[in-house]
Amino acid sequence: MNKSIYDVVIIGGGPGGVQTAITYYELCKEQNITPNIAILEASDKAGHSFTKFPVHGKLISNNKLYTGKAPESRFSERFDWNSLITNEKKILMRNYSRHFYPEREAVVNMLNDLVEAYELPVHTNTKWTGTSKTEDGLFEVHTSKGVFVTRYVVVATGLEPVTPDIPGIDHVTKYEDMHAKEYYRDKRVLILGKGNSGTECAQDILNEANVIMLASPSSARLAFKTHYVGNIRAVNSIIAENYQLKHQSALLDCHIRNIEKVEDGFDVTVEYIHANGEVETLFFNEVVAATGFKSSLQSLVEDFDIKWLHNKFPSISGTFESTEVEGLYFAGAQTHGLDYRTTTTSGFIHGFRYNSKILAHHLAEKTGAIDSRSKALTMPVEDYVLEELNESPDLWLQPGYVGQLLKLQGDNWISLGYRTKNEFVEMNDESLLFLTMEYGDIHQFQESFSIPREPGDPDKSVHIHPVIRVKDDRGIHAFNLEEHLESRFSKDVYLPEIKKIIMTVEAKQPV
C-alpha cells in the first residue's frame, strides 16, 4: 500500500483527467502550495485512447487557426476545440496540427507535452481494479501497483465501445477492429450504427465498397440541424447525401433481429421501423458494428452501487460529484450525463475541459488549496458582464450549462467564478446574477437554414444569445438579450439593457 494520503487521485490520463490536474496545479501554484495529487494511467502514456480512436485517424473537433484575434485570446479559444486550458497558453493544438480536423496523434503529443511541462505526477502502467472507502471516510483506490489512499477520487476513464444485444453480433467486425479500406473493395457492407463512428466508417470505404448501408432503430440526426456535436458532422455526412441521391447507399431505420454467418458473408434479418413492421433478410459480405460508446464503470457499480443517467453515464450533481458517494467525482466524457444530446458539449474536449476547470476549483476549495472562488471585479459590473458575453469561451462552448456567477455583496459585486446551471439553481443564496449563452427553442423549426427572426424582441431569439438570470428572494428570473449575427454585443445597444437587469438586484426593483 502507498503510505501517502493524497488530497486527490485522478483515475485516467486522458484530456479530462489532465485538464483537471493542470487547473488544480495552477491554483496551487498561485497560493505557493505543493499539489498533493496522483494521476493513474493504465497505459504507458497520457491520452492512450487517441492512439486508437477515432479508428480512421481524423478528429471531428475544429481547429480554427485564424479568428481575427490572437491565438492565445479567450475569443480564439471559442474556436479551438482541442487544446486544454492553461494560464500560459503556450501548448496549443495549432502547434501540433494545421488541419481544421486534426489527426488523433496530435492530441497524444499535446497531452504528453502538457504532462511534461507541468510535471504532472502520472503513474503509467497502473491499472485501476477497484475502490473502497475506509471507516474514516478515505478512499482506497486499488491498482495493479498497489493501493492509493486519498480524500477525493476523480474518475476520468473515458468511454468504451458498446456491444448491442443482437443474435449473431459475435460474428461481426467491431468498430475498433475495422480493416483497411481496401479490404472492403467491391463488397456489400452493413454498418450497425448511424452516429459519428458509423458514418466515419462509411466515409472511409465510400469509394471502395459497392453497396453501403447503415442501420439502427433511430433516424440519422445531423449536427447542423440539432446543434448537438455528438450527432452526425457534415464531414462524415456524404453517406446520407448518397442515400438521398440513390448512390448505392442506404440508411435503414430498423431493428436487427438476427445476423447469420453464411458462405461469403452474412444474412441479416431486419425489421423496418417505418414500414408497418415489414421483416426482410439482406445479404452482406461484411458487417461492422459501430454502435457508440458508454461508461464502463462496473467496478464502481459493484463497490458503491452508483446510479446511471440515460443508461450510459454516471449520475452526478452540478459539481460533478456522484449522487450516491460523497467525495467521488467524475471528469471528461463521464460528465456528459447532465447535458446529453442537448446543445452543450460535455461529451467532447471543447466542452468537458470547462467542466474539469470548474471541478478543479471545487476540489481546490475542498482541499484548502484556495479559500474561496470569490474575486472582486476590477471594472464596473456592467462592463464585466458585457466582456464575458463577448469573450468567454466557457459560456460559448457550454451554452445554457456553464455560466459566470456574480454576487452583490453589500454595495460591491464579486465574481464567484464559473459554475454549472445545476449548481446555481440549487444554491441557497440571493442577490446573484448568472450569465450564460443559450439557444432558444430552435428545434421547433424543421429547416435549420430558414429560421425566422424577430428583430427587437429578444425573448424570441432562437440562435445563440445572452441570457442573464437573477436570483433573489422572489426566485429566479431569466432575461434574454437579442441575438446578433456574429455574437458581437456592442456597448451602445447592449449596455443599457444589462444595466436595467443589474438594477433589479441592486435596487430590488420589480422584475
N, C-alpha and C positions, 0 to 999 in steps of 0.2 A: 504493500500500500504506500502511495505517495504521502509522506507525513505532513506536507504543507496543506494548509487550508486556504484555498483560493477564494477570492471575492466572487469571481465569475469564471465558469468553464463554458466555453463555446464549442458545441459539437458540430463540426463541419467547417471546412476551409474554403467554401465557395464564396461568391460575391456577398451574400447576406451575412455570413459569419465574419468575413474580413472587414466589411463596412462597419459592422457593429464594433469590432475591435479597434479600428482606426479612429472612429469618433470618440470612443471611450479613452483611448490613448491621448488624443488631443486635449480632451477635457482634463485629464490628469496632469498633463504637461503644463497647462495654464495655471494649475494650482501647485506646481512643483511637487507632485505626488508620483511615486513609482507605481505603475499599474500592477495589480496582483491578479492576473488572469492567465488562462491557458486555452489554447485552441487545439482541438483534437481532429486530426485529419487521417482518414483510413488509408489514403494512398501516399505516394511519395512526393506530392506537390499540392499546392493550393489550386483550386479550380479544376480538379481532375475530370469532372463530368464533361467539361468543354473539350477534352481530348477525344470525346466520342460523340457528343451531341452538339448541334444537330448532325445527324448522320452524314449528310451530304456537304457539310463543311461551312455553309454560309449562314450567318445570323440574319434575323429579320428585324433587328433593332437598329434604328437610324444612327448614322454617324455624320451629321451635317457639319461640314468644316467651316463654312463661312456664313455669318449671320448679320454682318454689319457692325458687330461689336467684338471686343477682344475674346479670344477663346477661353480665357480664364474668368470671364464675367458671369454673373448669375444668369443673365439673359441667355447667353450662349449655352449654358447648362441645360436650358429647356429643350435644346435640340440635339444634345449629346446623350444618347440613350444607353451608353455602355460604360462610361467612366465611373469610378467610385468618387465619392465626395471627400475632398481633403481641404485643409486650410490653405496649403501652399499651391495646389493645383498645378503641380509640375508633371505628374504622371497622369496623362490623359490618353484616351483611345486614339486620338488623332496622331499620336506619336508611334502607334503600332499598326495602324491601317489608314489608308487614304480612301478606302472604298466606302460608299454610302451604307452598304451592308457588309460589315467586316467579316473576316474569316474567324472561325471559332478559336483558332490557336492564338489569335491576338488577345483574347480575354485571359487565357492561361498565362501568357507572357506578362501582361499588365498586372495581374493579380500577384504573381510571384515577385515582380519588381516592387510592388507596394509592400509585400511582406518583408522584403529585404530592407527597403528604405525606412520602414517604421520599426524594424527589428521586432516584429510580432513573434510571440512565443508559440509557434506552430509545432505541435508534436506529430510528425508524419508517421505513416505506417502504424497508426494507433486506431484500432477498430473498436468502436463503441458496441458493447454487448448487453448493457442493461443499466438500470438506475434504481437506486433505493434511497430511502430517507431515514436518517438516524432519529433517535428519541429526542435529541436536542435540536431537531429541525434542519440539520445539514443534509446535503445531498452527497451520496456516494455514486460516482459515475464509474461503472465497471468497464474496463477496456482490455484489449489484448496485451497491454503493457502495465496492467495493474489498476488500482483504484485511485481516482482523483476525488478529493473531498472539497466541497465548495458550498458557499452560501447560496449562490444562484446558478441556475443552469439555463443556457440558451441553446435550443435545438435548431440548427440551421443546415439540416442534412439534404435539402433539396427534395426532388420528387423522383419517383421511379415509374417505368412503363406499366400500364395496366394490361392485364390479360383477361379478356372477357370470357364469360362462361358460355361457350358455344361448342356443341359437339363437333369434334374433329379439329379444334383450334390447335392442338399439339402438332398437327401436320404442317402448318404454315410457317413461313419465314417471319420472324419478329422484326419490327422496325430497326432495332439496333443491330440486326444481323443481315440487313439487306445487302444484296450482292452489287458488284459494279454494274453500271447501266448496260454494258454490252451483254451481260448475261440474259437480259430480257429482250434481246433483239428478235423482232418479228413474232413475239409471243402475246397471247391474250393474258392480261394481268388484272387481277382484282385486288384492290387495296381496301382493307377494312379501316374505316375512319375517314372523316371529312374535315378534320382540323388542320392545323398548320403542318403537323408531321405527315399526315396523309397526302396533302397537296404538295408538300415538299418532295415526297417520294414520286408522285406523278410527274412533277416538273422535271425531275432528274431523268426519267425514262421516256419523256414525251416524244422524242424523235428516234426511239429505239423499239419500243413495243408497238404492236399493231393496234389492238383494242385495249383501252384502259378504262376501267370502271372503279368508282369509289362508292362504298356502301356504308350506311349507318342508319339508325332509326330517325335521326333528326335531320332536317334540311340544312343545307350549307348556309352559313352566316358569314357575310363579308364585312371585314373590319371597317371599311369606309362607309358602310350603312349603319352599323351598330355602334361605332365609336369605341369598340372594345378590341384592344390589340391582340387579344387571345383568339379572336376569330380570324378567318382566312385573310391574309395580307395580299395586296394586289400583286406582289412579286411572285406569289405562288398560285395565282388565280387563273392561269391560262387554261387549265383543265375545265374550269367552269365555262369559259368562253367557248372552248371546243365542243362541249356538250350542247350548248345552245345553237352552235353552228353545224352540228351533226358531223363532227370530225373524228369519228371512231372513238368517241369518249362518252361516258355517261356518269351521272351522279344519281345513285339509287337510294331513295328513302325506303328502307326495308329492314326487316328482322332477318338475321341469318339463322336459319333453322338447322342446317347441317352442312358440314364440309367433309366430303368423302374422297379419299385418295383413290384415283383410278389411273389407268395407263396413260402416260403422257401428261398427267395433270390432276385436276380436281373437279368433281361435280359439286356445285354449291347450290343448296336449296334456299331460296329467298321467299319471304312473304312481304308483298308490297304494302306500304302504308296507305297510299292514295289510290288503290285500285280494287277496293271492295274485298280486300283480303286475298287477292289472287296469289297463288303459290306457283313458283317456276323453278326449274333446275337449270343452271347455266354452267357451261364448261369454261374453265380457265387453265392455262398452262402453269401459272404461278399465282399464289395468293400471299399477300404481305399484310401483316397486322400492324397498323399504326394507329392504335386506339387510345392514345392520350397517356397522361401521367397523373399520378396521385401520390399523396403522402404515404410513406412506408414506415410506420411507427409502431409496429407490432409489439416491440419491447415495452413501449410506454403504455400500450393498451393492457399488456399483461401485468406491468408493475403498478400502474396507477389507475387503470380503467378510464383513460381520458375519453372525452366525447368528440363527436365529429360535426363539421359543418359541410353540407352538400355531399355527405358520404365520401369526402375527398380530402378535407383539410381539418387540422385540429381546432377545436372550439377555443376561442381566445377572447379576451376583453379588449377594450380600447387602448390598453398599454401593452398588448401582445402577450399577456400572461395567460396561462392555462386557466380555464374557468373551473377546473377541478383541483388543481395542485398549486398552492401558493409557492411562489419563488421559481416556478418553471415557466420559461419564456420561449418564444419562437421567433425566428428571423428568416429572411429570404422568402422564397416562394411559399413556405409554410404559413405565412401571414395572409395569404390570399382569400381565406375563408370569409372574412367580413365584407369583401367587395368583389366577390367572384361574379364574373360576367356583367359587370357594370361598366361605366365609362372610366373607371380608375384602373390602376396598373400594378397592383401588388404581386402579381404573378411573374413579374419581369424586373430586370435590373433597374430600369429607369423609374420604377415605382417603389419597389421594396427597399431601395437604398435610402429613401426618406423614412420608411418605417424603421430601418436599422438606426438611423440618426436619432429618431425620437426615442427608440428603445435604449440607446447608449446614454442619452441624457437622463432617462428614467433610472437606469441602473447606477449611474454616477451619483444621483441623489440617494438611492437606497444604500449604496456602499459608503457614503460620506465623502466621495471624491469632490463633490460640489455641494454647497449648502442649499442652493436654490437655482432654479432656472430663470428667475426674475431679473430683468435688466432695465435700467432707466433708459428712456428714449433720449436721443441726442438731438432731436428735431421736433417741431410741433407734431402732434399726433396725426393730424390730417395729412401732413406731408409724408409721414411714415407709412400710413395706410396706402396712399397713392403709389409710393415707391414699391411696396410689397406687391400690389396688384400689377404693376408694370414689369417687375423684375424677378420676383420669386419663382424659382423652378419647382419648389415644393408644392406650391398651390397649383401651378400649371400642370404638373405631371401626375398629381393625385387629386384630380378635380372632385370637389364635394366630399373629400375624405380626409385630407390633411389640410390644416389651416393654421394661421398665425393667431395666437391668443393674446389679447390685450386686456389689462385690468386698470380701472380707475381706482387709485389708492390715495385717499384724501383728495388733494387737488391735482395730483400728478398721475399721468399714465405710465404704466410699465409694461414691458413685454414678458409674457410667460412662456415664450418660445413656440415651437411648432407642436401641435397636438393632433390627434385624430378627432373627428367629429363625435365619435362614440364617447371619448373621454370628456369632451366639452359638455355634451348633453348630460352626462352623469355627474358633473361637478356640482357640489353643494356650495355655490358661490354666486355672487351678484356683481353688478357693475362691470360686465365683461363684454368685449367685442370679439367676434370670431370671424376672421377673414378667409374666404375661400374663392376659388374659381370653379364654376359649375356649368353644366349643360342644363337647359330647360327640358321640357317634355319632348325631346327630339324624336322619340320613337313613334309619335302619333302620325308622322309623315312617312309615307311609303317611299317617296322619291327623295333621296338624300341630296340631290343636286338642284332641287326646285322648292326648297323650304321657304315659305313666305316670311317676311319680316315686317314688324310694326314699329317704324321709327317714332321715337318719342314715348313709347310705352315699355319701360324696362321690364315690367312683370311678364311681358310676352317674349322676352329674349329667349331664343332657342339654342343658339350656338354658345360656346364657352364665354362666360361673362362673370363679373364680380358679384358675389353675394356677401353681405355683411349681416351677421346675426348679433342681436343684442340680447343679453341675458340679465334680467333684473328681477325684482320681487314680483313682477307681473308675469314672469315666464320668459320664453324665448320668442323673439320676433325676427323674421328674415326680411331683409331689404335687398332687392335686385338693382344693380346698376346696368345700364344698357350695354349690349354687346357692341363691339367695334370690329371692323373688317380685319385689322391687323392686331387687335388687342393692345392698342396703344392708347392709354387713357389720359387725355390732356388735362392740365390744371384748370383751364377756363371752363371746361364742360363738367368735369367730374368732381373737382374740389368742393364746389358749393353743395353738391348732394352729399358728399362724405361728411362735411361739417354739420349738416342737418341731422344725420344719423348719430353722430357723436353727441350732439346736443340732447338727444333723447336720453342719454345716460348721464351727462353732466348736470343737466337741469331737471332730469326726470320729467321731461315734457311728455305729453301724450304720444303714443306710438302711432 
